[in-house]
Amino acid sequence: MKVIICGAGQVGWQIARHLSGEKNDVTVVDSNADLVRRATDALDVRGISGFASYPDVLDRAGARDADMVIAATYSDEVNMVTCQVAHSVFSVPRKVARLRAQSYLTAIYSDLYRRDHMPIDVVISPEREVAEAALQRLAAPAAFDTETFLSGKAHLMGITIDEDCPVVNTPLRQLTDLFSTLRVIVVGVRRDGRLFVPASSDQLFVGDNCYVFAPNEDIPRTLEVFGKTSKKQERVVIVGGGNVGLAVAKALEKRTQKIRVKVIEKSRKIAERAAEELERTIVLNGDGLDAALLAEANISRADAVLCVTDDDKTNMLAAVRAKAEGCPMAIALINDPTLVPLLGPLGVDAYINPRATTVSSILRHIRHGRVRGVYSIGDAEAEVIEAEVLSTSPIAGRTVRDIDFPEGVLVAAILKNDKVVKPLGGVKIDEGDVIVLFAMAADVPEVERLLQVSIDFF
């Protein structure tokens, strides 16, 4: 498939990395020649330097026979015009745009929007995606990462192994023997900075970050097995009242469970806007690093603090300060993946990676056919893929043990007749089943071959 990616920043670069690695014909367009050079030097892609919305630039990028344009520049207006030009001038079949401004999103998601007037097939809102990720982190305070699958019937959770974990130093194959009714699968482990798919003989050690997959009904027991407790979040402090913080506060206000929320925002203008739009939330104007202001927000009595300003270091330090003042749970928004290894030593419990969240959302919309969900792990090191099994798939009609999966692939769960089934070796995968796979990045093309979904993306 021929794809033009407009914007060679963090999101555009990662999308190009994914798609070029799967042998697609990818062209990257950006007005910054240095970013284009970085992409062409590191990836198997073509590069065009210029403004993505200019017809002549899109023409040089090959828009006349492109299958898809992904507009992911930093400018909403450029992204919208790029999709309009791609449609009107070059008749590109599929247009994806990343939009941030709430005003545009409100119009697009309302009845006022008509696709004929602004031909965008898929709209990606980073703020909405990140806000949803933040709400998921708050809902699973024992996990440093979480994502839903199988129409909300199951969760992927990232869990840090502590000294009091009951299954530490236990071979994974014994989990089935010890907890025969538990449908949890350990699909990935990060140890000493390296992510890998564990074998049944592998053990979990103190300090490991493991990714586990479990149906919703088994989550409480799963957390107990891994030495974690689940506590309701009744008091939440949000540091940062911008689009993300505001969206999270609004969502928490709408919940039937009463949650007391306080927002701390440094900008007076942004704080005033948040105060106007929120009904029950207390908004404090000041620095989230100020111990006195945190005390005024009763941080010591809060169940969790969510640090979502537009500055990574502020988020990290605010999380550390909140923990020092007695808050048991701290979540930080981190754009720079190189800062993530510092979070553990600093005592930050969980983080949100906007780039990974946005990349996962875009991939979810552009994968072909029966792929229903994609979640990117870490710095695009692995993917969790949810897909319906087609009759033409090589895995249809075979048992799990008889399928020659690559070493970097593990079956996390199978949905049969609307029931989540643990993927034991003797379980047969039938046409129409929905399967969830954890795959290292290098093995994703083979996964798509096994699922018979690599013909095209739409």
C-alpha positions in Angstrom: 0.0 0.0 0.0 1.2 3.5 -0.8 0.9 5.9 2.2 1.8 9.6 2.5 2.5 10.7 6.1 2.4 14.5 6.5 4.4 15.5 9.6 7.7 13.9 10.6 7.4 14.7 14.3 7.2 12.1 17.0 3.8 10.7 15.9 4.5 10.8 12.2 7.9 9.2 12.6 6.5 6.3 14.6 3.7 5.7 12.1 6.2 5.7 9.3 8.4 3.3 11.3 5.4 0.9 11.7 4.2 1.0 8.1 7.6 1.0 6.4 8.6 -2.0 8.6 5.6 -3.8 7.1 6.9 -3.3 3.6 4.5 -0.5 2.6 5.5 2.2 0.2 5.8 5.2 2.6 6.6 8.9 1.8 7.1 11.4 4.7 6.4 15.1 4.1 7.5 17.9 6.5 8.4 21.5 6.1 11.4 20.8 8.4 14.2 19.4 6.2 16.1 18.1 9.3 13.1 16.0 10.4 12.7 14.6 6.9 16.4 13.7 6.8 16.1 11.9 10.1 13.2 9.8 8.8 14.9 8.9 5.5 18.2 8.1 7.3 16.6 5.8 9.9 13.7 4.3 8.0 13.0 2.8 4.6 10.9 5.7 3.4 11.0 8.5 0.8 11.2 12.1 2.1 9.8 15.3 0.7 10.6 18.7 2.2 7.8 21.2 1.9 4.4 22.3 3.2 2.1 19.2 3.2 -1.0 21.3 2.2 0.5 22.5 -1.0 -0.8 20.6 -4.1 2.6 20.6 -5.8 4.3 19.1 -2.7 1.6 16.4 -2.4 2.1 15.7 -6.1 5.8 15.2 -5.6 5.0 12.9 -2.8 3.0 10.7 -5.1 -0.6 11.7 -4.2 -1.9 10.8 -7.6 -1.7 7.1 -6.9 -1.6 7.1 -3.1 -4.0 4.9 -1.1 -3.9 6.9 2.0 -2.8 10.3 3.4 -2.2 10.6 7.2 -2.0 14.3 8.2 -0.2 14.5 11.5 1.5 17.9 11.5 1.4 20.2 14.5 -1.2 22.5 12.8 -4.9 21.5 12.7 -5.4 23.8 9.8 -2.6 22.3 7.7 -4.0 18.8 8.5 -7.5 19.7 7.4 -6.4 21.5 4.2 -4.1 18.6 3.4 -7.0 16.2 3.5 -9.1 18.6 1.4 -6.4 18.9 -1.3 -5.8 15.1 -1.2 -9.5 14.6 -1.8 -10.4 17.3 -4.3 -7.2 17.4 -6.4 -5.9 13.8 -6.1 -8.9 11.7 -5.2 -7.0 9.9 -2.4 -9.3 7.2 -1.1 -8.5 7.4 2.6 -7.7 10.5 4.6 -6.7 10.6 8.3 -6.3 13.9 10.2 -5.0 14.6 13.7 -6.9 17.6 15.3 -6.3 19.2 18.6 -8.6 22.3 18.8 -11.8 21.6 20.7 -13.7 24.0 18.4 -13.0 21.9 15.4 -13.7 18.6 17.2 -17.0 20.0 18.5 -18.1 20.9 14.9 -16.8 17.6 13.5 -18.6 15.4 16.0 -21.8 17.4 15.8 -24.6 17.3 13.2 -23.2 20.5 11.7 -20.3 18.5 10.2 -20.7 17.1 6.7 -18.1 14.9 5.1 -18.8 16.4 1.7 -17.6 19.8 3.1 -14.5 18.5 4.9 -13.5 15.1 3.5 -11.7 13.5 6.5 -12.4 9.8 6.9 -10.9 9.4 10.4 -10.3 12.2 13.0 -7.7 11.5 15.7 -7.8 13.8 18.8 -4.7 13.4 20.9 -6.3 15.2 23.8 -9.3 12.9 23.8 -7.2 9.8 23.5 -4.9 10.9 26.3 -7.8 11.9 28.5 -9.3 8.4 28.0 -5.9 6.8 28.8 -5.7 8.9 32.0 -9.2 7.7 33.1 -8.1 4.1 32.5 -5.0 4.6 34.6 -7.2 6.1 37.4 -9.5 3.1 37.1 -6.6 0.7 37.6 -4.4 2.3 40.2 -2.3 -0.9 40.7 -1.2 -0.9 37.0 1.3 1.4 35.4 -0.3 0.8 32.0 -3.7 -0.4 30.9 -5.9 -0.9 27.8 -9.2 -2.5 27.1 -9.9 -5.2 24.5 -12.7 -7.5 23.3 -15.3 -4.7 23.5 -14.4 -4.0 27.1 -14.5 -7.6 28.2 -10.8 -7.8 29.0 -7.8 -5.7 30.0 -4.1 -5.5 29.3 -2.4 -4.4 32.5 1.2 -3.4 33.2 2.2 -4.6 36.7 5.5 -4.1 38.5 6.6 -7.1 40.5 7.4 -6.2 44.1 9.0 -8.2 46.9 5.6 -9.2 48.3 4.4 -10.6 45.0 3.2 -14.2 45.8 4.3 -15.6 42.4 7.8 -14.1 42.4 10.5 -16.6 41.3 7.8 -19.0 40.1 7.9 -20.5 36.6 5.0 -19.2 34.6 3.8 -22.7 33.7 3.0 -23.2 37.4 0.5 -20.3 37.4 -2.0 -22.6 35.5 -1.4 -25.4 38.1 -1.7 -23.0 41.1 -4.6 -21.0 39.8 -6.4 -23.4 37.4 -9.6 -21.2 37.1 -7.7 -18.0 36.5 -7.7 -16.9 32.8 -4.7 -14.6 33.1 -1.7 -14.7 30.7 1.6 -13.0 31.2 2.3 -11.8 27.6 5.3 -9.6 28.0 8.1 -8.8 30.5 10.5 -5.8 30.7 13.6 -6.7 32.6 16.7 -4.4 32.8 15.2 -2.2 30.1 14.6 -5.1 27.6 11.1 -6.2 26.6 10.6 -9.8 25.7 7.9 -12.5 25.3 8.3 -15.0 28.2 8.5 -18.7 27.8 6.6 -21.0 30.1 9.8 -21.8 32.0 10.6 -18.2 32.7 10.2 -16.7 36.2 9.2 -13.3 37.3 11.7 -11.4 39.4 11.4 -8.4 41.8 11.6 -5.3 39.7 10.2 -6.8 36.5 7.5 -4.9 34.7 5.2 -7.5 33.3 2.2 -7.1 30.9 -0.7 -9.4 31.9 -4.0 -10.0 30.0 -7.1 -10.9 31.9 -10.9 -10.9 31.5 -12.7 -8.3 33.6 -14.1 -10.9 36.0 -10.7 -12.2 36.8 -9.0 -8.8 37.4 -9.5 -8.6 41.2 -8.1 -12.1 41.7 -5.3 -11.4 39.2 -4.2 -8.3 41.1 -4.3 -10.3 44.3 -2.1 -13.0 42.8 0.4 -10.4 41.7 0.5 -8.8 45.1 -1.6 -5.7 44.3 -4.6 -4.2 46.0 -7.4 -2.3 44.2 -8.7 0.8 45.9 -11.5 3.1 44.8 -10.4 6.6 43.7 -12.6 9.0 45.7 -10.3 12.0 45.8 -8.3 13.1 42.8 -6.0 16.1 42.3 -5.2 17.0 38.7 -2.2 19.2 38.0 -2.8 20.9 34.7 -6.1 22.4 33.6 -5.5 22.4 29.9 -7.5 20.3 27.4 -6.4 17.0 28.9 -6.9 17.9 32.5 -10.2 19.6 31.7 -11.5 16.5 29.8 -10.6 14.2 32.7 -12.3 16.5 35.2 -15.4 16.7 33.2 -15.5 12.9 32.8 -15.0 12.4 36.5 -17.9 14.8 37.2 -20.3 12.8 35.1 -19.6 9.5 36.9 -22.3 8.2 39.1 -19.7 7.3 41.8 -19.1 10.6 43.6 -15.4 11.6 43.1 -14.0 14.8 44.6 -11.7 16.5 42.1 -9.4 19.5 42.4 -7.5 21.0 39.5 -4.3 23.1 39.9 -3.5 25.3 36.9 -0.6 27.8 36.7 -2.1 30.0 34.0 -4.8 32.3 35.3 -6.5 32.4 31.9 -6.7 28.6 31.6 -7.7 28.2 35.2 -10.6 30.7 34.7 -11.8 28.8 31.6 -11.6 25.5 33.6 -13.6 27.0 36.5 -16.3 28.2 34.1 -16.7 24.8 32.4 -16.6 22.6 35.5 -19.5 22.4 37.9 -18.4 20.6 41.1 -14.6 20.7 40.6 -12.5 23.1 42.7 -10.0 24.9 40.5 -6.8 26.4 42.2 -4.7 28.9 40.3 -1.0 28.3 41.1 2.1 26.2 40.6 1.6 22.4 41.0 5.2 22.3 42.4 4.2 24.6 45.3 4.0 22.6 48.5 1.7 25.1 50.1 -0.7 25.0 47.2 -0.6 21.1 47.3 -1.4 21.3 51.0 -4.4 23.6 50.2 -5.6 21.0 47.7 -5.4 18.4 50.6 -2.9 16.3 48.6 -2.1 14.2 51.6 -5.8 13.0 51.7 -6.0 12.4 47.9 -6.2 8.9 46.5 -4.3 9.9 43.4 -2.7 12.8 41.6 -2.7 13.1 37.8 0.0 15.4 36.4 -0.9 16.4 32.9 0.7 19.8 32.1 2.4 20.3 28.7 5.9 20.0 30.3 7.3 16.5 31.1 9.7 17.7 33.8 7.0 19.6 35.6 4.8 16.5 35.5 7.6 14.3 36.9 8.5 16.8 39.7 4.9 17.5 40.6 4.3 13.7 40.9 7.3 13.4 43.1 6.3 16.3 45.3 2.8 15.0 45.6 4.1 11.6 46.7 6.4 13.3 49.2 3.4 15.1 50.7 1.6 11.8 51.2 -0.4 11.0 48.1 -0.3 7.2 47.5 -0.7 7.2 43.7 1.0 9.5 41.2 0.4 9.4 37.4 2.5 11.6 35.0 2.1 12.5 31.4 5.4 11.9 29.7 6.1 12.7 26.0 9.8 11.9 26.0 10.2 8.1 26.2 13.9 8.5 27.4 12.5 9.9 30.7 10.4 6.8 31.4 13.2 4.8 33.1 13.6 7.6 35.6 10.0 7.2 36.9 10.6 4.1 38.9 13.5 5.4 40.9 11.6 8.6 41.5 8.6 6.7 42.8 6.1 7.7 40.1 3.6 4.9 39.9 2.3 5.2 36.3 2.7 7.2 33.2 0.8 8.1 30.1 2.6 8.3 26.8 0.7 10.6 24.4 2.7 9.5 21.4 2.0 5.8 22.0 -1.6 6.5 22.6 -2.0 8.5 19.4 0.0 6.0 17.4 -2.2 3.2 18.7 -5.3 5.1 17.7 -4.1 5.8 14.2 -3.0 2.2 13.7 -6.4 1.0 15.0 -8.1 2.9 12.2 -5.8 2.1 9.3 -5.3 -1.7 9.8 -7.0 -3.8 7.2 -10.2 -5.7 7.4 -10.9 -7.6 10.6 -8.3 -6.1 12.8 -10.4 -4.5 15.6 -7.8 -3.0 17.9 -4.1 -2.2 18.1 -2.1 -1.0 21.1 1.5 0.1 20.9 3.7 -1.0 23.8 6.6 1.2 25.0 8.6 3.0 22.3 6.9 1.0 19.5 8.7 -2.1 20.7 5.6 -4.4 20.5 1.9 -4.4 19.6 -1.2 -6.0 21.1 -3.4 -6.9 18.1 -7.1 -7.9 18.3 -8.5 -9.4 15.2 -11.3 -11.6 13.9 -10.2 -14.9 12.5 -11.1 -15.3 8.8 -11.8 -18.5 7.0 -8.8 -17.9 4.8 -6.4 -17.6 7.8 -3.8 -20.3 8.3 -4.7 -20.5 12.0 -8.4 -21.2 11.4 -9.4 -24.7 12.4 -6.1 -25.4 14.3 -5.3 -25.7 17.9 -3.1 -23.2 19.6 -0.3 -25.7 20.1 -0.3 -26.6 16.4 0.2 -23.1 15.2 3.8 -22.1 14.4 3.8 -18.6 16.0 7.1 -16.7 16.0 9.0 -16.6 19.3 8.0 -13.0 19.7 4.3 -13.7 19.6 2.0 -15.0 22.3 -1.8 -15.5 22.3 -3.4 -13.5 25.1 -7.0 -14.5 24.8 -9.7 -15.9 22.4 -13.3 -14.7 22.3 -15.6 -17.6 21.4 -19.4 -17.1 21.3 -19.0 -13.9 23.3 -17.0 -15.7 26.0 -13.3 -15.0 26.8 -11.4 -18.3 26.7 -7.9 -18.8 28.1 -5.7 -19.9 25.1 -4.4 -23.2 26.4 -2.6 -25.5 23.9 -5.6 -27.7 23.2 -8.0 -24.8 22.4 -9.1 -24.8 18.7 -9.3 -21.5 16.9 -12.3 -21.3 14.6 -13.5 -19.0 11.9 -15.2 -16.0 13.5 -13.4 -16.2 16.8 -11.7 -13.0 17.9 -8.1 -13.5 18.9 -5.7 -11.1 20.9 -2.0 -11.4 20.2 1.0 -9.8 21.8 3.7 -9.4 19.2 7.2 -7.9 19.2 7.5 -5.2 16.5 9.7 -7.4 14.2 7.0 -10.2 14.2 4.0 -8.0 13.3 4.2 -8.7 9.6 4.1 -12.5 10.3 1.1 -12.0 12.5 -0.7 -10.2 9.7 0.2 -13.0 7.4 -1.3 -15.5 9.9 -4.4 -13.4 10.2 -4.6 -12.9 6.4 -4.9 -9.1 6.9 -1.9 -7.7 4.9 -3.6 -7.3 1.5 -4.5 -3.7 2.2 -5.6 -1.4 5.1 -9.1 -0.7 4.2 
